[in-house]
């Protein structure tokens, strides 16, 4: 469980896939088998701190020079599963999205254009040698995409409000087969009731991503650092997966009013989180 420290780094949530050892070829499988026996496995906050440390260098290092050899590890009903960090790949991908997130002057001040252009060239060269590369982790800051909640069920919700020195935890974990089934079911309901739009596009995208992994994988939706952006009472009462499921079920029944109510609850809840971003 993540520890509260004097440095709580970004309000980010995560969608992770943990694959069984059988999904990895040698010698990578052997590396993860040895790695999983460690007693000092790092947390998601450790991963973020390492990434942010590069941004404080002069000049800043937006993407690690070498790929991370770390992972998150879970025992899933006796089967050891790992979720590789792939911090370098994810850094490149995040860098490509920064232009949509930050105004030009702010972006140039944080990461000079010459640094970004070099990182882009490095990524292009690397991608030409690794065209099938994909991350095991997706990250969202100051929000959780609504399509992520379609993958999980309220019955899979795990909430621990923490203690004085322990951060709260809110997450969902579900078998890959269930996540894929829910994506397909939600897509049918949305396409029958709505025109093409961001919600459908996002669900198609995440569904394609899930197809890249072993069928015996585990999918985890983790609120991560977002638990620090939500008051304790709001966090405890957050059942966004239930609201998404209720909305999809209402669409399937043709009950537009009930679907609108569920969507309204979601919009109101997550608008309050995004408003805190603007306040900071």
Long-range contacts (C-beta under 8 A, 24 or more apart in sequence): 1-160, 1-162, 1-166, 1-167, 1-169, 2-43, 2-44, 2-45, 2-166, 2-167, 2-169, 3-43, 3-45, 3-165, 3-166, 3-167, 4-162, 4-165, 4-166, 4-167, 5-45, 7-49, 8-45, 8-225, 8-228, 9-45, 9-48, 9-49, 9-52, 9-225, 10-48, 10-52, 10-141, 10-225, 11-141, 11-142, 11-225, 11-226, 11-228, 11-229, 11-277, 12-48, 12-139, 12-140, 12-141, 12-224, 12-225, 12-226, 13-139, 13-140, 13-141, 13-143, 13-144, 13-221, 13-222, 13-223, 13-224, 13-225, 13-226, 14-44, 14-137, 14-138, 14-139, 14-140, 14-220, 14-221, 14-222, 14-224, 15-137, 15-138, 15-139, 15-140, 15-148, 15-151, 15-206, 15-219, 15-220, 15-221, 15-222, 16-72, 16-83, 16-136, 16-137, 16-138, 16-219, 16-220, 16-222, 17-83, 17-136, 17-137, 17-176, 17-210, 17-213, 17-217, 17-218, 17-219, 17-220, 18-72, 18-73, 18-74, 18-76, 18-81, 18-82, 18-83, 18-136, 18-217, 18-218, 18-219, 18-220, 19-81, 19-82, 19-83, 19-136, 19-213, 19-214, 19-217, 20-76, 20-79, 20-80, 20-81, 20-214, 20-216, 20-217, 21-79, 21-80, 21-81, 21-82, 22-214, 22-216, 23-213, 23-214, 23-217, 24-82, 31-69, 32-71, 32-82, 32-84, 33-80, 35-69, 35-70, 35-71, 35-73, 35-82, 36-73, 36-80, 36-82, 41-72, 41-73, 42-70, 44-72, 44-222, 44-224, 44-225, 45-225, 47-85, 47-87, 48-225, 50-87, 51-87, 51-91, 55-110, 55-111, 59-112, 59-115, 60-110, 60-111, 60-112, 60-115, 62-91, 62-95, 62-111, 62-115, 62-116, 62-119, 63-88, 63-91, 63-92, 63-95, 63-119, 63-122, 63-123, 64-88, 64-91, 74-218, 76-218, 79-216, 81-217, 81-218, 83-136, 83-137, 83-220, 84-136, 85-136, 85-137, 86-135, 86-136, 86-137, 89-133, 89-135, 90-135, 90-137, 90-139, 92-119, 92-122, 92-123, 92-126, 93-135, 94-139, 95-119, 95-120, 95-123, 96-120, 96-123, 134-209, 134-212, 136-213, 138-206, 138-209, 142-226, 142-229, 142-273, 142-274, 142-276, 142-277, 143-270, 143-273, 143-274, 144-221, 144-223, 144-226, 144-240, 144-270, 145-202, 145-206, 146-199, 146-202, 146-240, 146-244, 146-266, 146-270, 147-199, 147-202, 147-203, 147-205, 147-206, 148-206, 148-221, 149-221, 149-240, 149-241, 149-243, 149-244, 149-245, 150-182, 150-183, 150-186, 150-203, 150-244, 150-245, 150-248, 151-179, 151-182, 151-183, 151-206, 151-210, 151-219, 151-221, 152-179, 152-182, 152-219, 152-221, 152-241, 153-178, 153-182, 153-241, 153-245, 154-239, 154-241, 154-242, 154-245, 156-241, 157-239, 157-241, 159-235, 159-236, 161-232, 161-235, 161-236, 167-227, 167-228, 168-227, 168-232, 168-235, 169-223, 169-227, 170-222, 170-223, 170-227, 170-235, 170-238, 171-220, 171-221, 171-222, 171-223, 172-220, 172-221, 172-241, 173-218, 173-219, 173-220, 173-221, 174-218, 174-219, 175-216, 175-217, 175-218, 175-219, 176-210, 176-213, 176-214, 176-215, 176-216, 176-217, 176-218, 176-219, 177-215, 179-210, 179-219, 180-207, 180-210, 180-211, 183-207, 183-210, 185-248, 186-244, 186-248, 188-252, 189-248, 189-249, 189-251, 189-252, 190-248, 190-251, 192-251, 192-252, 193-251, 193-254, 193-256, 193-259, 194-251, 226-273, 229-273, 229-276, 230-273, 234-269, 234-272, 238-269, 240-266, 240-269, 240-270
